[in-house]
Amino acid sequence: YTAALKLATNARCFANRAVASMFLGNLEHCLEDGAMAIKILDQRSKVPEGTIGFSKDPQDEMVRARCQVRLGTAYLWKGAFGKAEEHFDKALECEEGLDFEMRQRVKGDLERVRKARAALVAKEKADAAASRARDQEGLESAIGLYEEAVSLDADSAVVYANRCHAKLRAGKLKECLADSELVRSEERRVGKE
């Protein structure tokens, strides 16, 4: 793709190089190329002043939607949930860019990102409460906050692991073991995906 881009600036080449970079783990390069592809598409779809607008090219809309999904995924892998949400939303705004199956997958991913983001905020509050806890009452308060995080995202092994530690400190050994089993089963489930 780099050799092709030396010959001509092309949105599809940038989009394809972005996905290659993403899977090679070069997220910054993926973000740069994805943004460049979208910039080129924006310039191409800009209607010159004084002229009648034209319909969007379906191929360009497909490239735009896929770039937005790739950008969302790269930001998600970087832990930037807000940016990931933003790009997944933009992908869904491309009416002709995603087929039905892909649209459903992006909607599902977006919902999981939102749940994980909300759970992360709750987990951070619980972590702070657990680190401040010096007695049983403080630990019970932290455990309650972890319960809130679990209610927001029941698929977070980290939340279960942190709640497990708080229960261990509180002397709730059977509950701690139950949480450790949840962590192990979640790790096995994610490992199979």
Secondary structure, DSSP 4 states (H G I P E B T S, - for coil): -HHHHHH---HHHHHHHHHHHHHTT-HHHHHHHHHHHHHHHHHHHPPPTTS---PPPHHHHHHHHHHHHHHHHHHHHHT-HHHHHHHHHHHHH-TTTS-HHHHHHHHHHHHHHHHHHHHHHHHHHHHHHHHH--SHHHHHHHHHHHHHHHHH-TT-HHHHHHHHHHHHHTT-HHHHHHHHHHHHHHHHHHHH-
